[in-house]
Amino acid sequence: MTSLLLDPDLLSAALPAGWHAAAPGPDDVADLHALRARHEVAARGAESAGFDATRAELTGDAAESRVHVMVRDASGTARGWATAHDRAAGRVLVAVVVDPDLDDATGDEVAAVLFAWAEGAGVARARARGLSRTQLDSGAFEPDTRQQSRLAAAGYEHVRTWWQMRRPVVDADHGLRPTGPGVVIRRLEREEGGTPGERDLAAAHDVLEQAFGDHFNHHEETFEEFLARLRSDPGHRWDHWWLAEIVDGDEPQAVGVLIASASTDADGRAVGSYVEYLGVLRAARGRGVARSLLDTVVTDAAERGRAYVGLEVDADSPTGAADLYVSSGFTTSYVTQSWHRYADVM
């Protein structure tokens, strides 16, 4: 069934009478963003994703690694949206959004069709990579029992909980704090307004691959995949990348990385900073590297006049990262869940 549902005509036939499915285009961005916003408000009380993010996923650089299908009812209203994102070898991110205004029975029916489509799309991605199996990685807001029920019905299991944390930026955050002994924090070297050199970029990639190698659900990314994914984020800024180096001898050694992005409001203004990655090599932990990187992004946000710094942390992080964030003034804004299932390539 899942492979057949990749055909929009067959997908439409599985929906309520008069409804239809199609691959969305630029003209559908506004409707799908409004659909996503309705879902987020119903699920957690506020919007999460900005309009720029929706547009990037559908028509921008971020669209290259994603496939989508949207569902409209007989009146033409956008009622459902599914995405399969080829995140890394053996891992496909699945997002299914169903209009919360639908009654539960209709919503469940639409969700089942969209999850079936996403499985077929994920299998197709895995087949293109020459894999025999892939992980389908989806999620839900913690209060959203309706989405959780639909995930379970589609064969997914709740595997992890994440704290979405935020810290307000205050006047006292202006001015860099001292780093740990022998620790130097610097931005990646680049020409004015240009891309950083490959040496620093490769160092950042290598540190993160090593630092996250023992973390939950880590899937190795090639250097090219890593750069392409981060650059496709509309909040990406090269001057939001920092390297931490240990200077114990003649040659500084890269041991930590923090990559942040700009968080924008409805008008596209950068109002916050978001920590995409903070990783420190195991051998360098305990020397204040992570705290120095965190202090750096908070100070940078203060100097830019931003209101907050946000991040996500594994509620069961083996490194004790949550303790660092709490001690640095971060509090949990809301909670999300990861749900997984595996699909074989037939």
C-alpha positions as CSV (number, residue, x, y, z in Angstrom):
1,M,0.0,0.0,0.0
2,T,2.7,2.5,1.0
3,S,4.5,2.4,-2.4
4,L,1.2,2.8,-4.3
5,L,0.3,5.9,-2.1
6,L,3.3,7.7,-3.6
7,D,1.1,8.2,-6.6
8,P,-1.0,11.4,-5.9
9,D,-4.1,10.0,-7.7
10,L,-4.1,6.8,-5.6
11,L,-3.4,8.9,-2.5
12,S,-6.5,11.0,-3.3
13,A,-8.6,7.9,-3.7
14,A,-7.7,6.9,-0.1
15,L,-8.9,10.2,1.3
16,P,-12.5,11.3,2.1
17,A,-14.8,11.8,-0.9
18,G,-14.0,15.0,-2.9
19,W,-10.6,15.5,-1.2
20,H,-7.4,15.5,-3.3
21,A,-3.6,15.2,-2.7
22,A,-0.8,16.8,-4.7
23,A,2.8,17.9,-4.3
24,P,2.8,21.5,-3.0
25,G,4.4,24.4,-4.8
26,P,5.3,28.1,-4.2
27,D,1.6,29.1,-4.3
28,D,0.8,26.7,-1.4
29,V,3.3,28.1,1.1
30,A,0.9,30.5,2.8
31,D,-1.8,27.9,3.2
32,L,0.6,25.3,4.5
33,H,2.2,27.7,6.9
34,A,-1.3,28.6,8.2
35,L,-2.1,24.9,8.6
36,R,1.1,24.4,10.6
37,A,0.4,27.4,12.8
38,R,-3.1,26.1,13.6
39,H,-1.6,22.7,14.5
40,E,1.1,24.3,16.8
41,V,-1.3,26.6,18.5
42,A,-3.7,23.7,19.2
43,A,-0.9,21.4,20.3
44,R,1.2,23.6,22.5
45,G,-0.5,27.0,22.6
46,A,1.8,29.0,20.4
47,E,3.5,28.9,17.0
48,S,7.0,27.5,16.7
49,A,8.1,27.6,13.1
50,G,8.3,30.9,11.2
51,F,7.0,31.6,7.8
52,D,10.6,31.8,6.4
53,A,11.2,28.2,7.6
54,T,8.0,26.9,5.9
55,R,9.0,28.7,2.7
56,A,12.6,27.3,2.9
57,E,11.3,23.8,3.4
58,L,9.0,24.0,0.4
59,T,10.8,26.1,-2.1
60,G,14.2,27.2,-0.8
61,D,17.5,25.5,-0.3
62,A,16.0,23.2,2.4
63,A,13.6,21.7,-0.2
64,E,16.4,19.8,-1.9
65,S,16.4,17.0,0.7
66,R,12.7,16.9,1.3
67,V,9.6,15.6,-0.5
68,H,6.1,16.8,0.4
69,V,2.5,16.0,-0.2
70,M,-0.5,18.2,0.8
71,V,-4.2,17.4,1.2
72,R,-7.0,19.7,0.4
73,D,-10.7,19.1,1.1
74,A,-13.6,19.4,-1.3
75,S,-13.7,23.2,-0.7
76,G,-10.0,23.6,-1.4
77,T,-8.9,24.2,2.2
78,A,-5.5,22.8,3.2
79,R,-6.2,20.0,5.7
80,G,-3.0,17.9,5.8
81,W,0.7,18.0,5.0
82,A,3.4,15.4,5.2
83,T,7.1,15.7,4.7
84,A,9.9,13.1,4.4
85,H,13.3,14.7,4.9
86,D,16.4,12.7,4.0
87,R,18.3,13.8,7.1
88,A,21.2,11.3,6.9
89,A,22.0,7.8,5.7
90,G,19.5,5.5,7.4
91,R,17.4,8.4,9.0
92,V,14.4,10.0,7.4
93,L,12.6,12.8,9.4
94,V,8.8,12.4,9.0
95,A,6.4,15.3,9.7
96,V,2.7,14.9,9.5
97,V,0.4,17.9,10.1
98,V,-3.3,17.5,10.3
99,D,-5.8,20.3,10.7
100,P,-6.9,20.4,14.3
101,D,-10.3,21.7,13.3
102,L,-11.2,18.3,11.8
103,D,-13.2,15.9,13.9
104,D,-11.1,13.1,15.4
105,A,-12.4,10.4,13.1
106,T,-11.6,12.4,9.9
107,G,-8.3,13.6,11.3
108,D,-7.3,10.0,12.2
109,E,-8.2,8.9,8.6
110,V,-6.1,11.7,7.0
111,A,-3.2,11.1,9.4
112,A,-3.1,7.4,8.6
113,V,-2.9,8.1,4.8
114,L,-0.2,10.7,5.3
115,F,1.9,8.4,7.6
116,A,1.6,5.7,5.0
117,W,2.7,8.1,2.3
118,A,5.7,9.2,4.4
119,E,6.7,5.6,4.9
120,G,6.7,5.0,1.2
121,A,8.7,8.2,0.6
122,G,11.2,7.2,3.3
123,V,11.7,3.8,1.8
124,A,12.3,5.4,-1.6
125,R,15.0,7.7,-0.1
126,A,16.6,4.7,1.5
127,R,16.5,2.7,-1.7
128,A,18.2,5.6,-3.5
129,R,21.0,5.5,-1.0
130,G,21.4,1.7,-1.5
131,L,20.2,0.9,2.0
132,S,18.1,-2.1,3.0
133,R,16.5,-0.4,6.0
134,T,15.8,3.1,7.3
135,Q,14.7,4.8,10.5
136,L,11.6,6.9,10.3
137,D,12.0,9.7,12.9
138,S,8.9,11.7,13.8
139,G,7.7,13.6,16.9
140,A,5.0,15.3,18.9
141,F,4.6,18.0,21.4
142,E,4.2,16.5,24.9
143,P,0.7,17.8,25.5
144,D,-0.5,16.6,22.0
145,T,-2.1,13.3,22.9
146,R,-4.0,13.3,19.6
147,Q,-0.8,13.3,17.5
148,Q,0.8,10.7,19.9
149,S,-2.2,8.4,19.3
150,R,-1.8,8.8,15.5
151,L,1.9,8.0,15.7
152,A,1.2,4.9,17.7
153,A,-1.4,3.8,15.2
154,A,1.2,4.2,12.4
155,G,3.6,1.9,14.3
156,Y,5.8,4.5,15.9
157,E,7.2,4.2,19.5
158,H,8.0,7.1,21.8
159,V,11.8,6.8,22.3
160,R,13.0,10.2,23.7
161,T,12.0,13.4,25.4
162,W,13.5,16.8,24.7
163,W,13.4,20.1,26.7
164,Q,13.1,23.2,24.6
165,M,14.8,25.8,26.7
166,R,15.2,29.5,26.6
167,R,17.1,32.2,28.5
168,P,16.3,35.9,28.4
169,V,19.2,38.2,27.5
170,V,19.8,40.9,30.2
171,D,22.0,44.0,30.5
172,A,24.5,42.0,32.6
173,D,25.2,39.8,29.6
174,H,27.1,42.5,27.8
175,G,30.9,41.9,27.9
176,L,32.7,38.7,27.4
177,R,33.3,36.5,30.5
178,P,36.7,34.9,31.2
179,T,37.2,31.5,29.6
180,G,38.6,28.4,31.2
181,P,42.4,28.1,31.6
182,G,44.1,27.6,28.2
183,V,40.7,27.9,26.4
184,V,40.4,30.2,23.4
185,I,37.0,30.9,21.7
186,R,37.0,32.4,18.2
187,R,34.8,32.7,15.2
188,L,35.7,30.7,12.1
189,E,38.2,32.6,10.0
190,R,36.8,34.0,6.8
191,E,37.2,36.9,4.4
192,E,34.9,39.9,5.0
193,G,31.4,38.7,4.3
194,G,32.7,35.4,2.8
195,T,32.5,31.7,3.5
196,P,34.9,30.4,6.2
197,G,37.9,28.5,5.0
198,E,37.6,24.7,4.5
199,R,40.1,24.1,7.3
200,D,37.9,25.7,10.0
201,L,34.7,24.2,8.5
202,A,36.3,20.7,8.5
203,A,37.5,21.2,12.1
204,A,33.9,22.1,13.1
205,H,32.5,19.1,11.4
206,D,35.1,16.7,12.8
207,V,34.6,18.0,16.4
208,L,30.8,17.6,16.2
209,E,31.0,14.1,14.7
210,Q,33.3,13.0,17.5
211,A,31.5,14.9,20.2
212,F,28.0,13.5,19.3
213,G,29.2,10.0,18.3
214,D,27.9,8.5,21.6
215,H,24.7,10.6,21.8
216,F,21.2,9.3,21.2
217,N,20.3,8.6,17.6
218,H,23.5,10.1,16.1
219,H,23.8,9.4,12.4
220,E,27.0,10.3,10.6
221,E,26.7,13.0,8.0
222,T,29.2,13.7,5.3
223,F,31.0,17.1,5.3
224,E,28.9,18.1,2.2
225,E,25.6,17.1,3.8
226,F,26.5,18.9,7.0
227,L,27.2,22.2,5.3
228,A,24.3,22.0,2.9
229,R,21.8,21.3,5.7
230,L,22.9,24.1,7.9
231,R,23.2,26.7,5.1
232,S,19.7,25.9,4.0
233,D,18.3,27.2,7.3
234,P,16.9,30.8,6.8
235,G,18.4,31.7,10.1
236,H,21.9,30.6,9.2
237,R,24.7,33.2,9.7
238,W,28.4,32.4,9.2
239,D,29.3,34.8,12.1
240,H,27.2,32.6,14.4
241,W,29.9,29.8,14.3
242,W,32.5,29.5,17.0
243,L,35.4,27.2,17.6
244,A,36.9,26.5,21.0
245,E,40.6,25.7,21.1
246,I,42.8,24.3,23.8
247,V,46.2,26.0,23.8
248,D,48.5,23.7,25.8
249,G,51.4,23.7,23.3
250,D,52.5,25.4,20.2
251,E,49.5,24.4,18.1
252,P,46.0,25.2,19.2
253,Q,43.7,22.1,19.1
254,A,40.0,22.5,18.2
255,V,38.0,20.8,20.9
256,G,34.6,22.4,20.9
257,V,32.1,24.0,18.5
258,L,29.0,26.1,18.9
259,I,26.8,26.8,15.9
260,A,23.9,29.2,16.3
261,S,21.2,30.7,14.1
262,A,19.1,33.8,14.1
263,S,15.5,33.4,15.3
264,T,13.1,35.8,13.6
265,D,9.7,37.2,14.4
266,A,6.7,37.4,12.0
267,D,8.2,40.4,10.3
268,G,11.5,38.6,9.6
269,R,13.5,40.5,12.3
270,A,16.2,38.7,14.2
271,V,14.9,38.7,17.8
272,G,16.7,35.8,19.3
273,S,19.6,33.4,18.9
274,Y,19.2,29.6,18.7
275,V,21.9,27.1,19.5
276,E,21.9,24.5,16.8
277,Y,24.9,22.6,18.1
278,L,27.2,22.8,21.1
279,G,29.7,19.9,21.2
280,V,32.9,19.3,23.1
281,L,35.3,16.5,22.7
282,R,35.3,14.0,25.5
283,A,39.0,14.5,26.3
284,A,38.4,18.3,26.8
285,R,35.4,18.1,29.0
286,G,35.7,19.5,32.5
287,R,37.8,22.5,31.4
288,G,35.0,25.0,31.1
289,V,34.8,24.7,27.3
290,A,31.0,24.3,27.0
291,R,30.3,27.1,29.5
292,S,32.7,29.4,27.6
293,L,31.0,28.7,24.3
294,L,27.6,29.2,25.9
295,D,28.7,32.5,27.5
296,T,30.0,33.6,24.0
297,V,26.6,33.1,22.2
298,V,24.7,34.8,25.1
299,T,27.1,37.8,25.0
300,D,26.8,37.9,21.2
301,A,23.0,38.0,21.4
302,A,23.2,40.8,23.9
303,E,25.5,42.8,21.7
304,R,23.1,42.4,18.8
305,G,20.2,43.6,20.9
306,R,18.4,40.2,20.9
307,A,15.9,39.2,23.6
308,Y,16.7,35.6,24.2
309,V,18.8,32.5,23.4
310,G,17.1,29.2,22.8
311,L,18.2,25.6,22.5
312,E,17.1,22.0,22.7
313,V,18.5,19.4,25.1
314,D,18.0,15.7,25.6
315,A,16.1,15.2,28.9
316,D,18.4,12.1,29.4
317,S,21.6,13.6,28.1
318,P,24.6,11.5,29.2
319,T,26.8,14.6,29.5
320,G,24.7,16.5,32.0
321,A,24.1,19.2,29.5
322,A,20.8,20.1,31.1
323,D,22.6,21.0,34.4
324,L,24.8,23.4,32.6
325,Y,21.9,25.1,30.9
326,V,19.9,25.4,34.1
327,S,22.9,26.9,35.9
328,S,23.3,29.4,33.1
329,G,19.7,30.7,33.5
330,F,17.9,28.5,30.9
331,T,14.4,27.3,31.7
332,T,12.1,24.9,29.8
333,S,9.6,26.6,27.6
334,Y,7.9,23.4,26.3
335,V,8.6,19.7,25.8
336,T,8.7,17.6,22.6
337,Q,9.0,13.9,22.0
338,S,10.8,11.7,19.4
339,W,8.9,8.8,18.0
340,H,10.6,6.1,15.8
341,R,9.8,3.2,13.6
342,Y,11.9,1.2,11.1
343,A,11.0,0.4,7.5
344,D,12.6,-2.3,5.3
345,V,13.4,-1.6,1.7
346,M,11.6,-4.3,-0.3
